[in-house]
Amino acid sequence: MSSNNAPMQADAWKMIYLAKRNPQLAPAEFAQAWREHSALGRQCRNVQDKVLGVTQCTSILSMGTSNSLQGIYQNADGVNLLQIRDLQVASDIWNDPETQAIMKPDELRVFDRYVREFTLVAKEDVLVNAPAGKAVLLGFLTNISDVPSLRQASLEFSSWNPGQRLVLNVVLAERPAGYNFDGIVEWWFDDTHSMIERLGASAVQAQLQSSLGAWCHLQSSVFMATEVTHRRP
């Protein structure tokens, strides 16, 4: 009898924000204010080994890059994909004294509410393991009926964008009020121009309906076309 001695891959976890800016900030000011807020994290020594990566993705609508895409959510300004060391970090970070003293007082300068109120925790499932580009279409999906089928549907939706990174994040049950999403899909592109060109003016809704419509509730789902405006490391 043979045995499989290959090491088991550890689960990968994320904290994912669907963020709205402080309305006192102009749309063009949001990305820079957000970068400044992220920089404060370097002062939080207790969490530096717990946060493995930060990818801040700003809505191309907020940036004024394009208004041609149909079906793109207009009531948010950005998405943060925060890679964390393990699931426990998602609880510990809110009670960390340095985070409370340094990051939290600055949150309402940048966002319309405290970060904890729009943060989802999810387990990452990389479907196509390719380098992340400079633009990403994110789908915040509700009422997912079957996760394995949604994986396949997500691949079908990205068939016209071959070779690009594709990730399905399955959201944990505990969620902030108003953010009742079950899964978050990342469809990556080389850059914003290629994303707009490949999606076209109306392709988003047509492609989504044919590929994903049977496995989630599109009418209550949210789709964000974004450009990476800050990434570390």
C-alpha positions, -999 to 999 in steps of 0.1 A, spaced: 0 0 0 14 33 -10 11 65 11 11 101 1 39 119 20 34 152 3 30 180 28 -5 194 32 -10 229 21 -20 253 48 -53 272 44 -50 307 31 -71 334 47 -80 370 38 -98 400 53 -116 417 24 -130 453 26 -158 467 4 -151 503 12 -168 536 8 -148 568 12 -155 596 37 -178 618 16 -157 648 25 -129 633 3 -133 639 -34 -131 607 -55 -97 617 -68 -84 621 -33 -94 586 -20 -66 564 -33 -39 587 -18 -57 590 15 -60 552 16 -22 548 9 -15 572 38 -37 551 61 -19 519 51 14 534 58 4 538 94 4 501 97 42 500 97 40 515 132 19 485 144 47 462 153 24 436 169 6 428 136 35 431 111 41 393 111 3 387 109 -5 407 78 13 390 48 2 413 21 -20 443 12 -36 450 -22 -57 481 -24 -80 482 -54 -97 515 -62 -129 516 -83 -123 528 -118 -156 547 -116 -143 566 -86 -111 573 -104 -130 585 -135 -112 560 -157 -143 546 -174 -181 549 -173 -187 525 -202 -191 492 -183 -226 482 -174 -235 464 -143 -206 478 -122 -214 488 -86 -213 526 -81 -219 528 -44 -184 519 -32 -149 532 -38 -125 503 -33 -117 468 -22 -88 458 0 -75 422 -2 -56 417 30 -37 384 32 -34 372 68 -12 346 85 -41 325 99 -77 327 108 -70 338 144 -55 371 131 -90 381 119 -101 383 155 -69 394 172 -63 424 150 -94 443 162 -82 441 199 -45 449 192 -36 479 213 -14 494 186 -40 490 159 -66 506 182 -43 535 190 -28 542 156 -50 529 128 -86 532 142 -84 570 149 -75 576 112 -102 553 97 -130 579 97 -107 604 78 -106 579 49 -138 558 51 -174 565 58 -174 541 88 -150 521 109 -132 493 89 -145 465 111 -180 474 99 -173 466 62 -147 437 65 -154 401 55 -132 371 64 -128 345 37 -109 313 29 -89 317 -3 -92 291 -32 -69 299 -61 -84 285 -93 -58 298 -117 -24 304 -101 -9 332 -121 7 365 -111 -18 392 -102 -20 420 -127 -28 457 -122 -66 455 -125 -92 432 -111 -129 426 -115 -144 416 -82 -177 398 -77 -193 399 -42 -218 371 -46 -249 363 -26 -270 331 -22 -244 307 -36 -261 274 -41 -232 252 -48 -195 261 -43 -179 234 -65 -202 245 -94 -194 281 -88 -157 273 -91 -164 259 -126 -187 287 -135 -160 313 -125 -135 295 -148 -161 296 -177 -166 333 -171 -129 339 -175 -124 317 -205 -121 348 -227 -93 360 -205 -70 329 -204 -39 326 -183 -49 353 -158 -51 348 -121 -85 337 -108 -94 334 -71 -126 323 -53 -128 335 -17 -155 317 4 -168 340 31 -173 329 67 -207 330 82 -202 359 106 -205 391 85 -211 428 92 -247 441 88 -254 450 52 -225 428 38 -243 395 35 -220 380 7 -212 343 5 -183 345 -19 -159 369 -36 -144 361 -69 -113 379 -83 -109 380 -121 -74 395 -128 -62 415 -158 -29 428 -169 -41 464 -166 -72 486 -166 -71 491 -204 -72 454 -210 -100 449 -185 -122 476 -201 -114 463 -236 -121 427 -228 -153 433 -208 -168 457 -233 -197 480 -227 -223 453 -220 -203 420 -218 -203 420 -180 -239 413 -175 -242 389 -205 -212 369 -195 -222 368 -158 -258 357 -165 -247 329 -188 -219 316 -165 -229 324 -130 -266 330 -130 -275 294 -120 -252 294 -90 -258 327 -73 -283 356 -71 -269 382 -95 -295 408 -86 -282 412 -51 -245 406 -59 -221 434 -64 -194 437 -91 -165 461 -88 -141 470 -117 -109 482 -100 -73 492 -105 -46 484 -80 -35 517 -64 -13 503 -36 3 469 -30 27 456 -4 50 438 0 
